[in-house]
């Protein structure tokens, strides 16, 4: 099991930002809020645990909220693997690598 930090775009626009020559999507840290820490086995499980599928996701097992209440994780939101520090952005299908800029 791995801990993941969930970061939601402050003003969600539900699209992916520009990527650098290495294919990493460039994101600006102050455009995101820290929302929760989720313990999961995979990014797919993180996505499931941070969406209102069967009930309010903030009450799911393995979720430790940083803020009170939150929308579901959507395209353009970030997940940081707290062990490896790998940063990914939620894409229309799956996850894409991301990198902090600015």
C-alpha positions in Angstrom: 0.0 0.0 0.0 1.2 3.5 -0.9 0.2 6.9 0.4 -0.8 9.4 -2.3 -1.4 13.2 -1.8 -4.5 14.4 -3.7 -4.3 17.9 -5.1 -7.3 19.5 -6.8 -7.2 22.4 -9.2 -8.5 25.5 -7.5 -10.3 26.7 -10.6 -11.0 23.4 -12.4 -11.0 23.7 -16.1 -11.0 19.9 -16.8 -8.3 19.8 -19.5 -4.6 18.9 -19.5 -2.0 21.7 -19.4 0.8 21.9 -22.0 3.4 19.2 -21.8 7.2 19.7 -22.0 9.4 18.0 -24.6 9.6 14.9 -22.4 5.8 14.5 -22.4 5.4 15.7 -18.8 2.4 18.1 -18.2 3.6 21.3 -16.7 1.7 22.4 -13.6 1.9 25.4 -11.3 1.9 24.4 -7.6 -0.1 27.5 -6.3 -3.0 26.5 -8.7 -3.7 23.4 -6.6 -5.1 22.7 -3.1 -4.0 19.8 -1.0 -7.2 17.8 -0.4 -6.5 14.4 1.1 -4.0 11.6 1.6 -5.2 8.3 0.2 -3.7 4.9 0.9 -4.1 2.6 -2.1 -2.4 -0.1 -4.1 -2.7 1.7 -7.5 -3.6 4.9 -9.2 -6.8 3.2 -10.4 -7.7 2.6 -6.8 -6.9 6.2 -5.9 -9.3 7.4 -8.6 -12.0 5.1 -7.3 -11.5 6.1 -3.7 -11.7 9.9 -4.6 -14.9 9.8 -6.6 -18.5 9.8 -5.5 -19.3 6.4 -6.9 -21.4 4.7 -4.1 -21.3 7.4 -1.5 -19.4 10.5 -0.4 -15.8 9.7 -1.2 -14.4 11.6 1.7 -15.7 8.8 4.0 -14.0 5.9 2.1 -11.6 3.6 3.8 -8.0 4.7 3.4 -8.9 8.4 2.9 -7.6 11.0 5.4 -9.0 14.4 4.5 -6.9 17.5 4.8 -9.8 19.8 4.1 -13.5 19.4 4.9 -15.5 18.2 2.0 -14.3 18.0 -1.6 -15.5 17.3 -5.1 -14.5 14.2 -7.0 -11.1 13.9 -8.6 -11.4 14.9 -12.2 -9.3 15.7 -15.4 -6.6 18.2 -14.5 -6.2 17.2 -10.8 -3.0 15.8 -9.4 -1.8 12.8 -7.4 1.6 12.7 -5.8 3.1 9.3 -4.8 4.5 10.1 -1.3 7.1 7.3 -1.5 8.6 8.0 -4.9 7.5 11.7 -5.3 6.2 10.8 -8.8 3.6 13.4 -9.8 0.7 12.5 -12.2 -2.2 14.4 -13.6 -5.6 12.9 -14.2 -6.3 12.6 -18.0 -9.5 11.8 -19.9 -8.2 8.2 -19.9 -5.8 7.2 -17.2 -2.9 9.2 -15.7 -0.1 11.2 -17.4 3.2 12.3 -15.9 3.4 15.9 -14.6 6.1 18.2 -13.4 6.0 21.4 -11.3 6.9 24.7 -13.0 7.0 28.3 -11.8 
